[in-house]
């Protein structure tokens, strides 16, 4: 019985979107990098905990805070 590796599909899709969106000059498109990055971290946390990769798991937790800061700065705080 075969199955779809949803964690790997989520990781690949999220990482590709983050890379693609981060290259836009338009701020209104580029700022989507941060919420998509936060969602992608769910897949990183799941996959690394499932495989016991605890150093990468720790790195993913750090990236959650990095993306959360980006969401705060570019979505809630707004332009000053």
GIBELHU-V723538 format. One record per run of one state. SS is the DSSP state (alpha for helix, beta for strand, coil for the rest). FROM is the first residue (numbers start at 0). TO is the last residue. If there is no record, write none. Layout:
BEGIN
ss:from:to
SS:FROM:TO
SS:FROM:TO
END
This chain:
BEGIN
ss:from:to
coil:0:4
alpha:5:20
coil:21:25
alpha:26:29
coil:30:30
alpha:31:49
coil:50:52
alpha:53:76
coil:77:79
END
